[in-house]
Amino acid sequence: MTDVTICLTNPKSPTNVGGVMRAVGCFGADKVLYTGNRYDIAKKFHTDTQNISADIGLVHVDDFFAEKPKEVPLICIELVEGAIPLNEFNHPPKAFYLLGPEDSSVKQEWVDQADAVVYIPTKGSLNLAATVNVLLYDRFSKSTQDIDHTSLIKQSRDVNNRLAVK
């Protein structure tokens, strides 16, 4: 995947950020940006179990928009009245996905600047890591990538897993 950035607004949970990094490693994105100081305080408890942050940047920034390339669409992922359901959304080839904090929402001014505002149609809200997983899986599932499924399974599964469908 190229030119995909995940932006986390003032995340507070190292577990969620670890889950986001795992999702990014599994489904692909170029980098993860985050604002605020709550994660910096809690990050010693991070749960990036696959150490994805060694390969994909997890970068603290003061302003997402200073990092956003002009040609890349801004997509807010949030429970917003009038938002596009994820299952109806067509992901652009390049995307700058902006997600709100676990205990609040994205700013109205960001929604106003967005090229699209998308929500995941669920009863209740997903946590931050689950949202990124669903978002990136949806993006991947709608892509036209050719995949050698046998090779992908062999390289992705646990070393103790040698199951096969007969």
Summary of the structure (lengths in Angstrom):
residues: 166
radius of gyration: 16.3
end to end distance: 32.4
largest distance: 54.5
contacts: 458
relative contact order: 0.20
helix: 36%
strand: 17%
